[in-house]
Amino acid sequence: MITDEIRDTLAALGNFDATPGSLAGVVVVDVTRVVAGPYCSMILADLGATVIKVEHPDDPDYTRTFPPMLDREGDEPMSGFFAQYNRNKLGFTANLKHPEGAALLERLVASADVLVENFRPGTMDKLGIGYSRLREVNPRLVYAALSGYGQSGPYRKRPAYDNSAQATGGLWSMNGAADGPPTRVGTIIGDLAASLYGVIGVLAALRHAESTGKGQLVDISQQDSVLTLTENAVVAYTTEGTIPKPLGNAHPFVRPYELFPCKDGFVFFGGYTDKFWKISCEIFGDAEDHAGNPDLHAMADRFDAVVYRERVKPMVERWFQGRTKKELEELAGDLVPLSAVKDIGEVVEDPQIAARDMVVETTYPGYGSLRTFGSPVKLDVTPARTSGRAPDKGAHTAEILRDLLGFESDEIDALRDAGTI
């Protein structure tokens, strides 16, 4: 385990809050790139872990070149994309294809609690630093491997991206306009879901390691992760043989529960329960909308596809057509499930988002400030750290070698001259 003194020293090097979080004292070696992996380790860093991001000295995480970019005179631009998923980390470089670089990773692992990697299965084994080797170096190591299809099964060695997971996990086939072609979910949901499950797996394995002294492999598949996001699709198929198709903004059986147009855009309205339907009629309609339609009082009747299409939906559309998003939210937002459909600019400036500290600002000297999303995990005693900077490539290599691994200055210089770091 890392000592409090070294943890505070490394935290100061990274210029992030050294206040102990829930995972204070936990050391994570992060050999991931892009999003599935970096986001997982970033969450652990936000929660207080000391995360050491290991990059190849000549081939670093290529999201360092992803837009949007922040400019600084006389220097390389900095990727806001990279910064968003790598805050609160320490930068370390090592050529893991070089024997001495692999040896450095082993020495890091010997002092660590967790390693996170997102290579294709077998890659780390080829380098001689896979789980079978690293658990010999550190028997209590939690080794988290995030990949497209997991460490087992016939697809395990296939290359994969987020879209691969959306395609093979079922989500792509369900999403899109009704009677139209399937449409990918408009974000990298496979990467993000795998990262979140990775955090859950790491925390569970850490607790086991702390109580038994034995680490384990945390095997996370993007395909598996996406499958769990398909709501009732699995049970609909296994019980009834139904294969869900794209429905646009509609729900497969709950009505009204979808997108509706209004004067200046769209709102989500989900007043499908008997309670919310009655309140909605009283707020938006006239006396006849509820009292004059007793055959619409029961939720099951409103769920009928024909009744909904011919009577319920036109009624709701009439309610909303002359009102703005703001007017509708002010009128009914506290009483029924009604929310404006907001673009990201509206979301970033939303008062609820501000109240929850969900957009945070970090200053990067010379570049200015960068606003990114905060942490949805709210802990009242050990709050997440969200304003730390992402590291420059290898920014803390020398300090980690010296303060954590005990290298002398001449040894560090030799490693640098050899291209190992």
C-alpha positions in Angstrom: 0.0 0.0 0.0 1.2 3.5 -0.7 2.0 5.6 2.4 0.2 8.8 3.3 3.4 10.8 2.8 4.0 9.5 -0.7 0.3 9.9 -1.6 0.3 13.5 -0.5 3.6 14.0 -2.5 2.1 12.5 -5.6 -1.1 14.4 -5.2 0.8 17.7 -5.0 2.8 16.7 -8.1 -0.5 16.2 -10.0 -1.9 19.5 -8.7 -5.1 18.1 -7.5 -6.8 18.1 -4.2 -4.9 16.0 -1.7 -7.8 15.7 0.7 -8.3 12.0 1.3 -11.3 10.6 -0.6 -13.1 7.3 0.0 -10.3 5.5 -2.0 -7.4 7.3 -0.4 -4.4 5.0 -0.2 -5.5 2.9 -3.2 -3.0 3.0 -6.0 -4.2 2.3 -9.6 -1.9 1.6 -12.5 -3.8 2.8 -15.6 -2.6 1.4 -19.0 -5.7 2.3 -20.9 -6.5 4.7 -23.7 -9.4 6.4 -25.5 -12.5 6.1 -23.2 -13.4 2.6 -22.1 -10.7 2.4 -19.4 -9.7 6.0 -18.9 -13.2 6.9 -17.7 -13.1 3.9 -15.3 -9.8 5.0 -13.8 -10.9 8.6 -13.8 -13.8 7.8 -11.6 -11.5 5.9 -9.2 -9.3 9.0 -9.2 -12.2 11.3 -8.5 -13.0 9.1 -5.5 -9.6 9.5 -4.0 -7.4 6.8 -5.6 -3.9 7.7 -6.8 -4.0 6.8 -10.5 -0.8 6.6 -12.5 -1.5 6.8 -16.2 1.1 4.8 -18.2 1.6 5.8 -21.8 4.1 4.8 -24.5 6.7 7.7 -24.7 6.4 7.8 -28.5 2.8 6.6 -28.9 0.7 8.1 -26.1 -3.1 7.9 -25.8 -4.2 9.2 -29.1 -7.2 11.1 -27.7 -4.6 13.7 -26.9 -5.2 14.8 -30.5 -9.1 14.7 -30.3 -11.1 17.9 -30.5 -12.0 20.3 -29.0 -8.5 21.7 -28.6 -7.2 24.5 -26.2 -4.4 26.6 -27.6 -1.4 28.0 -25.8 1.1 30.2 -27.5 4.4 28.5 -28.4 3.1 25.1 -27.3 1.2 22.1 -28.6 -2.6 22.5 -28.3 -4.3 20.5 -25.5 -7.3 18.2 -26.1 -10.3 19.0 -24.0 -11.6 15.5 -24.8 -8.4 13.9 -23.3 -8.6 16.2 -20.3 -12.2 15.3 -19.5 -11.4 11.6 -19.1 -8.0 11.9 -17.5 -8.3 14.4 -14.7 -6.7 13.7 -11.3 -4.1 11.3 -12.8 -0.4 11.3 -12.7 1.5 11.0 -16.0 4.1 8.2 -16.5 5.7 6.9 -19.6 7.1 3.5 -20.3 7.7 1.5 -23.4 6.0 -1.8 -22.4 7.4 -3.6 -25.4 10.9 -3.0 -24.0 12.0 -5.5 -21.4 13.0 -2.7 -19.0 9.7 -1.0 -19.6 7.8 -4.1 -18.7 10.0 -4.4 -15.6 9.0 -0.9 -14.6 5.4 -1.8 -14.9 6.0 -4.8 -12.7 7.6 -2.6 -10.1 4.6 -0.2 -10.2 2.2 -3.1 -9.8 4.1 -4.4 -6.8 3.2 -1.1 -5.0 -0.3 -0.9 -6.4 -3.7 -2.3 -5.6 -5.4 -2.1 -9.1 -4.4 -2.3 -12.7 -6.8 -1.3 -15.4 -6.2 -2.2 -19.1 -8.4 -2.1 -22.2 -6.3 -4.0 -24.8 -7.5 -6.8 -26.9 -7.4 -10.0 -24.9 -3.9 -11.6 -25.1 -2.0 -8.3 -25.7 -0.7 -8.0 -22.2 0.2 -11.7 -22.2 2.3 -11.2 -25.3 4.2 -8.5 -23.5 4.8 -10.8 -20.6 2.8 -8.7 -18.2 -0.6 -10.3 -18.3 -2.7 -11.2 -15.3 -1.0 -14.6 -14.8 2.4 -12.9 -14.5 1.3 -9.8 -12.5 -0.6 -11.8 -9.9 2.7 -13.5 -9.2 4.3 -10.0 -8.7 1.4 -8.9 -6.4 -1.1 -11.6 -5.3 -3.5 -9.0 -4.0 -3.7 -7.2 -7.3 -7.1 -6.4 -8.7 -6.6 -6.7 -12.5 -9.4 -5.1 -14.5 -9.5 -5.9 -18.2 -12.1 -4.0 -20.3 -12.5 -5.3 -23.9 -15.0 -5.5 -26.7 -16.1 -9.1 -26.0 -14.4 -10.1 -22.8 -11.7 -12.6 -22.0 -13.6 -15.7 -23.0 -15.9 -16.8 -25.8 -15.5 -17.2 -29.6 -15.4 -13.4 -30.2 -12.8 -12.6 -27.5 -9.9 -11.7 -29.9 -12.0 -9.6 -32.3 -11.2 -5.9 -32.6 -14.0 -3.8 -31.3 -15.2 -0.2 -30.9 -18.2 1.2 -29.2 -20.3 0.7 -32.3 -19.3 -3.0 -32.3 -20.9 -3.3 -28.8 -24.0 -1.4 -29.8 -24.3 -3.7 -32.9 -23.7 -7.0 -31.1 -25.3 -6.1 -27.8 -28.8 -5.5 -29.3 -29.1 -1.8 -28.7 -28.6 -0.7 -32.2 -31.3 -2.9 -33.6 -33.8 -1.3 -31.2 -33.0 2.3 -31.6 -34.2 4.7 -34.4 -37.4 6.0 -35.9 -40.4 3.8 -36.1 -40.5 1.9 -39.4 -37.0 3.2 -40.2 -33.5 1.7 -40.2 -31.7 1.0 -36.9 -29.8 4.0 -35.5 -26.9 4.0 -33.2 -27.3 5.7 -29.8 -25.9 9.1 -30.2 -23.0 8.7 -27.7 -20.4 6.0 -27.0 -22.7 4.1 -24.7 -20.7 0.9 -25.0 -17.5 2.5 -23.8 -19.2 4.4 -21.0 -21.2 1.4 -19.8 -18.1 -0.8 -19.7 -16.2 1.8 -17.7 -19.0 2.1 -15.2 -19.2 -1.7 -14.7 -15.5 -1.7 -14.5 -15.6 0.6 -11.5 -18.3 -1.6 -9.8 -16.1 -4.7 -10.4 -13.0 -3.0 -9.1 -14.7 -1.8 -5.9 -16.1 -5.3 -5.3 -12.8 -7.0 -5.9 -11.0 -4.4 -3.7 -13.2 -5.2 -0.8 -12.5 -8.9 -1.3 -8.7 -8.3 -1.6 -8.7 -6.2 1.6 -10.4 -8.9 3.6 -8.6 -11.9 2.1 -5.3 -10.6 0.7 -6.2 -12.2 -2.7 -6.8 -10.2 -5.8 -8.7 -11.3 -8.9 -9.5 -10.7 -12.5 -12.3 -8.3 -13.3 -13.4 -9.2 -16.8 -15.6 -6.5 -18.4 -17.1 -6.8 -22.0 -18.6 -3.9 -23.9 -21.0 -6.3 -25.5 -22.1 -7.7 -22.2 -22.5 -4.1 -20.8 -24.7 -3.0 -23.7 -26.9 -6.0 -23.4 -27.8 -5.1 -19.9 -29.1 -1.7 -21.2 -31.8 -3.1 -23.4 -34.5 -2.9 -20.7 -37.2 -5.6 -21.3 -35.8 -6.8 -24.6 -34.3 -10.1 -23.3 -37.4 -11.2 -21.3 -39.7 -10.1 -24.1 -37.8 -12.5 -26.4 -37.3 -15.3 -24.0 -40.9 -15.4 -22.8 -42.9 -14.3 -25.9 -40.5 -14.6 -28.8 -40.9 -10.9 -29.4 -38.0 -9.1 -31.1 -38.1 -5.3 -30.3 -37.9 -3.0 -33.3 -37.1 0.8 -33.4 -40.0 2.8 -32.0 -38.7 6.3 -32.3 -39.5 8.3 -29.2 -42.4 6.0 -28.1 -42.3 3.4 -25.3 -43.2 -0.2 -26.2 -46.2 -0.3 -23.9 -46.4 2.8 -21.6 -48.5 5.6 -23.0 -48.3 8.7 -23.0 -44.5 8.5 -22.4 -42.7 10.2 -25.3 -41.7 13.3 -27.1 -44.2 16.0 -27.9 -43.8 19.2 -29.8 -44.5 22.6 -28.3 -44.2 26.2 -29.4 -40.4 26.4 -29.3 -39.2 22.9 -29.4 -40.0 19.6 -27.7 -40.8 18.2 -24.2 -40.9 14.8 -22.7 -44.2 14.0 -21.1 -44.8 10.9 -19.1 -48.2 11.3 -17.5 -49.2 7.7 -17.9 -50.4 6.7 -14.5 -53.9 7.4 -13.4 -52.8 9.9 -10.9 -50.6 11.9 -13.3 -53.2 11.7 -16.1 -55.9 13.2 -13.9 -53.5 16.0 -12.8 -52.5 16.7 -16.4 -56.1 16.9 -17.5 -56.8 19.4 -14.8 -53.7 21.5 -15.6 -53.8 21.6 -19.3 -57.3 20.6 -20.5 -60.8 21.8 -20.0 -63.5 20.3 -17.8 -64.3 17.7 -20.5 -60.8 16.3 -21.0 -61.1 14.2 -17.8 -64.7 14.2 -16.8 -66.0 13.8 -20.3 -63.8 10.8 -21.1 -64.4 8.3 -18.3 -63.3 5.5 -20.6 -59.7 7.0 -20.5 -59.5 7.0 -16.7 -57.9 3.6 -16.5 -54.2 3.3 -17.4 -54.8 0.0 -19.3 -57.3 1.8 -21.6 -54.9 4.6 -22.4 -52.2 2.0 -23.2 -54.3 0.6 -26.1 -52.4 1.5 -29.2 -55.5 2.6 -31.2 -57.1 4.5 -28.4 -53.8 6.2 -27.7 -53.1 7.1 -31.4 -56.7 8.4 -32.1 -57.6 10.0 -28.8 -54.9 10.4 -26.2 -52.0 11.6 -28.2 -54.0 14.3 -30.1 -55.3 15.6 -26.7 -51.8 15.9 -25.4 -50.6 17.6 -28.6 -53.4 20.1 -28.2 -52.3 20.9 -24.7 -48.8 21.7 -25.6 -48.9 23.3 -29.0 -49.3 26.9 -28.0 -46.9 26.9 -25.0 -43.1 27.2 -24.8 -40.8 24.7 -23.1 -40.3 27.1 -20.2 -44.0 27.8 -19.8 -44.8 24.1 -19.7 -42.1 23.3 -17.1 -43.2 26.2 -14.9 -46.8 25.2 -15.2 -46.5 21.5 -14.6 -42.9 20.5 -14.0 -43.3 20.1 -10.3 -46.5 18.2 -10.6 -46.2 15.7 -13.4 -43.2 14.1 -15.3 -42.7 16.9 -17.9 -39.2 18.0 -19.0 -38.0 20.3 -21.7 -35.8 18.5 -24.3 -32.6 20.6 -23.9 -29.6 20.9 -26.1 -26.2 20.6 -24.5 -25.9 24.4 -24.2 -29.1 24.6 -22.3 -28.0 21.7 -20.1 -24.6 23.3 -19.2 -26.4 26.5 -18.1 -29.2 24.6 -16.4 -29.7 25.8 -12.7 -30.3 22.2 -11.5 -26.9 21.2 -13.1 -25.3 24.1 -11.4 -26.8 23.3 -8.1 -25.4 19.8 -8.3 -21.9 20.9 -9.4 -22.3 18.9 -12.6 -20.2 21.3 -14.7 -16.8 22.0 -13.1 -14.0 24.3 -14.1 -10.3 23.5 -14.2 -7.6 26.0 -14.9 -4.7 24.9 -17.2 -1.9 27.5 -17.0 -1.4 29.1 -20.3 -4.5 27.5 -21.9 -7.1 29.1 -19.7 -10.0 27.3 -18.1 -11.8 24.2 -19.2 -15.3 23.3 -18.1 -16.2 19.6 -18.1 -18.8 17.3 -16.5 -18.6 16.7 -12.8 -19.2 13.6 -10.8 -22.8 12.2 -10.3 -21.5 10.4 -7.2 -22.4 12.7 -4.3 -20.7 11.7 -1.0 -21.3 14.0 2.0 -18.2 13.0 4.0 -15.7 12.2 1.2 -16.8 14.1 -1.8 -15.4 13.4 -5.2 -12.6 15.5 -6.5 -13.5 16.9 -9.9 -11.3 20.0 -10.5 -7.9 18.3 -10.9 -6.0 18.6 -14.1 -5.1 15.9 -16.6 -1.4 15.3 -16.8 1.0 16.2 -19.7 2.5 13.1 -21.2 4.9 11.6 -18.7 4.7 14.7 -16.5 5.4 12.8 -13.3 7.6 9.9 -14.5 10.8 11.0 -12.8 9.1 11.8 -9.5 7.3 8.4 -9.5 10.5 6.6 -10.2 12.3 8.4 -7.5 9.6 8.8 -4.8 7.7 5.6 -5.3 10.1 3.1 -6.8 13.4 4.4 -5.3 15.3 5.1 -8.5 18.4 7.3 -8.4 18.8 10.2 -10.8 21.5 8.5 -13.0 19.2 5.4 -13.3 16.4 7.6 -14.5 18.6 9.3 -17.0 19.7 5.9 -18.3 16.1 4.8 -18.8 15.3 8.0 -20.7 18.4 7.7 -22.9 17.4 4.2 -23.8 13.9 5.2 -24.8 12.4 3.1 -22.1 10.6 6.1 -20.5 
